[in-house]
Amino acid sequence: MKEHPERFVLFNNGITIVCKKVELKNSEYELENPQIVNGCQTCNMIYQAHQKGMDLKSVCLIAKIVGSNVEDVTQGIVRGANRQNIVYEEAFETIKGFHKELERYFENNQVNGYQKIYYERRSKQYADNLQIKPQQKISFRALIQSMVALFLNHVEDSHKHEYTLLRNYKDNLFVETHSYQPYYLAAFLYLNVDILFREKKLPKELSNFKMHIMLLIKEMEGGFSPDLVSNQIDKYCEQLFAAFADNKLKQCALRACKKFGDIRTKWIKSKGSQYRYGMKDSAEFRSFLMKEVHGVSDERNAEKIYTGYVMKVDLDRKGAFYGFIEHAPNNIFFHEFDNPDIDRSYVDKKVSYKVVNNGNQERAINLRIIES
């Protein structure tokens, strides 16, 4: 660019912009809610050149502008524009409608006695708003980690990369029929417990177990949470918000820290000193912790409701229907014996179901088609 700026357009693929609406006005294009979906590196290169004082008058750039309000069209453009790059399919998750509505929900709500919080589904989207502090913003990564810890009962997995979590739990999170309240609750706890640790109001040595402390706060103040698709989930979240209102979260967090310390001591005493390590990502320790809180194990798979798409329906040798539901990391088997209403029309349909163990194999029961 420096030596032959006029040749830049010959060696660059340009940028792709999607927006809700595009209009030509007085030889200029007016875009509503524009987003660059391919070409961020190109834009950054031009910006850096401008910062260095380079003359960009002879630099030309190809821009593809698409105006559409149709979600599927927008997602298709994003995928197509990035096909030449090695990208995760999950990278497109936050452009879906659920996340956009969730972002608006955050903007329209606030818990009494606490600062407003925001869902930053796109990196640095609030960077220009100096009124919004870093401790008020939760990223997609932090949100999915918190949801896995708090509402999917797998706190031992909550430290993993967001793309791994989305791949493993995609059937159970960010589902269109879900209430926004549990997601808001998860973000509220994540941000405010983090503040308590940073302000040294909670024991520093427990900061690495922040997700476990959050889980204990939720379980000790609210008890077992309903499934995300339950019609009781909103009531459960409202009860917890009432318990935290007017700066009461600190006391709840201190009780949770004390409980965690007691449980950790009991765990090491019963298992041996070598078990003081590795607790953070141990499913066995999570089960031990939940049993100490409630007096019963947290193995509640048979009570959880999952969602997914039916991949296949066929007949076995006895003429009964069976099939598989798409699920990560392993697809779930189902049979007519457990689901007497199934037939071939279930193929490609979105269903809700419960999971039970059959020896070493999991199988789905109580299949129900989820209407669009």
C-alpha positions in Angstrom: 0.0 0.0 0.0 2.9 2.4 0.8 4.7 2.1 -2.5 1.8 1.6 -4.9 -1.5 2.6 -3.2 -3.4 2.5 -6.5 -2.7 -1.2 -6.7 -4.3 -2.0 -3.3 -7.7 -2.8 -4.9 -6.0 -5.4 -7.2 -4.7 -7.5 -4.3 -7.5 -7.2 -1.9 -10.9 -8.9 -1.8 -12.6 -5.9 -0.3 -15.2 -5.9 2.5 -18.7 -7.2 3.0 -21.3 -5.1 4.9 -24.7 -6.3 6.0 -27.4 -3.8 7.2 -31.1 -3.7 7.9 -31.7 -1.1 5.1 -29.7 0.6 2.4 -30.8 3.7 0.5 -29.2 5.9 -2.2 -29.4 9.5 -1.3 -27.7 12.3 -3.3 -25.1 9.9 -4.8 -24.4 8.5 -1.3 -25.5 5.3 0.4 -27.2 5.6 3.7 -27.0 2.3 5.8 -29.1 1.4 8.8 -27.3 -0.6 11.5 -24.3 -1.6 9.3 -22.0 -4.5 10.3 -18.7 -5.5 8.6 -18.9 -9.3 8.4 -15.8 -9.8 6.3 -12.9 -7.5 5.8 -12.1 -6.4 9.4 -8.4 -7.0 8.8 -8.6 -4.8 5.6 -10.3 -2.0 7.6 -7.7 -2.3 10.3 -4.9 -2.1 7.8 -6.3 1.1 6.3 -6.8 2.6 9.7 -3.2 1.9 10.7 -2.0 3.4 7.5 -4.0 6.6 8.2 -2.6 6.8 11.7 0.9 6.7 10.3 0.0 9.7 8.0 0.1 7.8 4.7 -1.7 9.4 1.7 -4.7 7.2 1.0 -6.3 9.4 -1.8 -5.5 6.9 -4.5 -6.5 3.8 -2.5 -9.7 2.1 -3.8 -11.7 -0.6 -2.1 -14.4 -3.0 -3.3 -17.4 -3.0 -0.9 -20.3 -5.4 -1.1 -23.3 -4.0 0.7 -26.4 -6.1 1.4 -29.5 -4.7 3.1 -31.9 -7.3 4.6 -34.1 -7.7 7.6 -34.3 -11.5 7.1 -32.2 -13.3 9.8 -31.5 -16.4 7.6 -30.3 -14.2 4.7 -27.9 -12.3 7.0 -26.5 -15.5 8.5 -26.1 -17.0 5.1 -24.1 -13.9 3.9 -21.9 -14.1 7.0 -21.1 -17.7 6.4 -20.5 -17.2 2.7 -18.3 -14.2 3.2 -16.1 -16.1 5.6 -16.0 -19.4 3.8 -12.4 -18.9 2.7 -11.2 -18.6 6.3 -10.9 -21.4 8.9 -13.7 -20.4 11.2 -15.9 -22.2 13.8 -19.6 -22.6 13.0 -20.2 -21.4 16.5 -18.6 -18.1 15.7 -22.0 -17.1 14.1 -24.0 -18.0 17.2 -24.3 -14.4 18.5 -25.8 -13.0 15.3 -28.9 -15.1 15.9 -32.2 -13.5 16.9 -32.1 -14.9 20.5 -28.9 -13.1 21.3 -30.1 -9.8 19.8 -33.3 -10.0 21.9 -31.3 -11.0 25.0 -29.1 -7.9 24.5 -32.2 -5.7 24.5 -33.5 -7.5 27.6 -30.3 -6.6 29.5 -30.6 -2.9 28.4 -34.2 -2.7 29.7 -33.6 -4.3 33.1 -31.7 -3.5 36.3 -31.7 -5.1 39.8 -32.4 -2.7 42.7 -29.2 -1.6 44.5 -26.8 -2.6 41.7 -25.4 -1.0 38.6 -26.9 -1.8 35.2 -25.4 -4.6 33.3 -25.0 -5.2 29.5 -24.6 -8.2 27.2 -21.7 -7.4 24.9 -22.5 -10.0 22.3 -20.2 -8.4 19.8 -16.7 -7.6 20.8 -16.2 -3.9 21.9 -19.7 -2.9 20.9 -20.0 -0.6 23.8 -16.4 0.7 23.6 -17.6 4.2 22.5 -19.9 4.6 25.4 -17.7 5.8 28.2 -20.6 5.7 30.7 -20.5 1.9 30.6 -17.7 0.5 32.7 -15.9 -2.8 32.0 -17.4 -4.4 35.1 -20.9 -3.7 33.7 -20.4 -5.8 30.5 -20.5 -9.6 30.1 -19.2 -11.3 27.0 -20.6 -14.3 25.2 -17.8 -16.4 26.6 -18.5 -15.4 30.3 -22.2 -15.8 29.7 -22.1 -19.4 28.3 -19.6 -20.4 31.0 -21.9 -19.1 33.7 -25.0 -20.8 32.2 -23.1 -24.2 32.1 -22.1 -23.8 35.7 -25.4 -22.5 37.1 -28.2 -24.0 35.0 -26.8 -27.1 33.3 -25.2 -28.4 36.5 -21.7 -28.8 35.0 -19.6 -26.3 36.9 -16.6 -28.6 36.3 -16.8 -27.7 32.5 -17.3 -23.9 33.0 -13.6 -23.1 32.5 -13.6 -24.5 28.9 -13.5 -22.5 25.7 -16.8 -21.0 24.7 -16.8 -22.9 21.3 -16.3 -26.2 23.1 -19.1 -25.4 25.5 -21.5 -24.4 22.6 -20.6 -27.5 20.7 -21.3 -29.8 23.7 -24.4 -28.0 25.0 -25.9 -26.4 21.9 -29.1 -28.3 22.3 -29.7 -26.9 25.8 -28.7 -23.2 25.6 -29.9 -20.1 23.7 -33.0 -21.9 22.6 -35.7 -19.6 21.2 -38.4 -20.8 23.7 -36.1 -20.0 26.7 -36.9 -17.2 29.1 -34.2 -14.5 29.2 -34.3 -14.3 33.0 -31.9 -17.1 33.8 -29.4 -15.7 31.4 -29.7 -12.3 33.1 -29.3 -14.0 36.5 -26.2 -15.8 35.4 -24.7 -12.6 34.1 -25.7 -10.7 37.2 -24.0 -13.2 39.5 -20.9 -13.4 37.3 -20.3 -9.7 37.2 -21.2 -8.9 40.8 -19.3 -11.8 42.4 -16.3 -10.8 40.3 -16.6 -7.3 41.8 -16.7 -8.6 45.3 -13.5 -10.6 44.7 -11.7 -7.7 43.1 -12.7 -5.4 46.0 -11.3 -8.0 48.4 -14.7 -8.4 50.1 -14.5 -12.2 49.6 -11.5 -14.5 50.4 -8.8 -14.1 47.7 -7.8 -17.7 47.9 -11.3 -18.7 46.6 -11.2 -16.5 43.5 -10.2 -19.5 41.3 -13.4 -21.1 42.4 -15.6 -18.2 41.5 -18.0 -20.4 39.5 -18.4 -22.8 42.4 -19.1 -19.9 44.7 -21.8 -18.6 42.2 -23.3 -22.1 42.1 -23.4 -22.3 45.9 -25.1 -18.9 46.1 -27.8 -20.0 43.7 -28.3 -23.4 45.4 -28.2 -22.1 49.0 -30.6 -19.2 48.3 -32.9 -20.8 45.8 -32.6 -24.5 46.0 -32.6 -26.8 42.9 -33.4 -24.7 39.8 -36.2 -25.8 37.4 -35.2 -26.7 33.9 -34.7 -23.9 31.4 -37.8 -24.8 29.5 -39.9 -25.1 32.7 -42.7 -22.5 33.2 -41.4 -22.2 36.8 -38.0 -20.8 35.8 -39.1 -17.1 35.9 -40.5 -17.5 39.4 -37.3 -19.1 40.5 -35.2 -16.3 39.1 -37.5 -13.6 40.6 -37.1 -15.2 44.1 -33.3 -15.0 43.8 -33.3 -11.4 42.5 -35.5 -10.5 45.6 -33.0 -12.2 47.8 -30.1 -10.2 46.3 -31.9 -6.8 46.1 -30.6 -3.8 48.0 -27.0 -5.0 48.3 -27.7 -8.3 50.0 -25.6 -10.3 47.6 -22.4 -9.8 49.7 -23.9 -11.6 52.6 -25.1 -14.4 50.4 -21.6 -14.7 48.9 -19.9 -14.8 52.3 -22.2 -17.6 53.4 -21.3 -19.5 50.2 -17.6 -19.0 50.7 -17.9 -20.3 54.2 -19.8 -23.3 53.0 -17.3 -24.0 50.2 -14.4 -23.9 52.7 -16.2 -26.4 54.9 -17.0 -28.7 52.0 -13.5 -28.5 50.6 -12.1 -29.5 54.1 -14.5 -32.5 54.3 -13.6 -33.5 50.7 -9.9 -33.6 51.4 -10.3 -35.4 54.7 -12.5 -38.1 53.2 -10.6 -38.6 49.9 -7.0 -37.9 50.9 -4.6 -34.9 50.7 -3.8 -35.6 47.0 -7.4 -34.7 46.2 -6.9 -31.0 47.2 -5.8 -30.6 43.6 -8.0 -30.8 40.6 -11.3 -30.0 42.4 -12.1 -27.2 39.9 -12.7 -29.5 37.0 -13.8 -32.6 38.9 -17.4 -33.8 38.3 -17.0 -36.0 41.4 -16.3 -33.0 43.5 -19.3 -31.2 42.0 -21.5 -34.1 43.0 -20.0 -34.1 46.5 -20.6 -30.4 46.8 -24.2 -30.6 45.8 -24.8 -33.5 48.1 -23.4 -31.6 51.0 -25.7 -28.6 50.2 -28.9 -30.6 49.6 -28.3 -33.9 51.3 -28.9 -35.7 47.9 -26.9 -36.1 44.7 -27.4 -33.7 41.9 -27.6 -36.5 39.3 -30.9 -35.3 37.8 -30.6 -36.1 34.1 -33.9 -37.9 34.1 -35.6 -34.7 35.3 -33.9 -32.4 32.8 -35.6 -31.6 29.5 -33.4 -31.4 26.4 -34.1 -30.2 22.9 -32.7 -31.2 19.5 -33.5 -32.3 16.0 -34.5 -35.9 15.0 -31.9 -37.2 12.5 -33.4 -40.5 11.6 -36.5 -42.7 12.1 -36.5 -46.3 10.9 -38.0 -49.7 11.7 -36.2 -52.4 13.6 -36.5 -56.1 12.9 -39.7 -56.3 14.9 -41.4 -53.5 13.0 -41.1 -50.9 15.8 -39.8 -47.4 15.1 -36.5 -46.3 16.4 -34.1 -43.4 15.6 -31.6 -40.8 16.8 -31.6 -37.2 18.0 -28.7 -34.9 17.1 -26.8 -34.3 20.3 -23.3 -33.5 21.4 -21.0 -35.2 22.1 -23.0 -38.4 21.2 -26.4 -38.6 19.4 -29.2 -39.9 21.5 -31.1 -43.2 20.7 -34.9 -43.4 21.1 -37.4 -46.2 20.5 -41.1 -46.6 20.1 -41.3 -48.6 23.3 -40.6 -45.4 25.3 -42.3 -43.0 22.8 -45.5 -44.7 21.4 -46.5 -41.7 19.2 -43.4 -41.5 17.0 -43.5 -42.2 13.3 -41.4 -41.1 10.2 -42.9 -37.6 10.3 -40.6 -36.8 13.3 -37.6 -36.7 10.9 -35.9 -33.2 10.9 -38.4 -32.0 13.6 -37.3 -30.2 16.7 -38.3 -32.1 19.8 -38.0 -31.9 23.6 -37.1 -35.1 25.5 -35.7 -36.5 28.7 -32.7 -38.8 29.0 -32.4 -42.1 30.9 -29.6 -44.6 31.1 -30.0 -48.1 29.7 -26.9 -49.9 30.8 -24.0 -48.0 29.2 -26.3 -46.4 26.6 -28.4 -43.3 27.0 -31.9 -43.2 25.4 -34.5 -40.5 25.0 -38.0 -40.7 26.4 -41.1 -38.4 26.4 -40.4 -37.1 22.9 -42.5 -34.1 22.1 -42.4 -32.0 18.8 -41.8 -28.3 19.4 -44.0 -26.3 17.2 -42.4 -23.5 15.2 
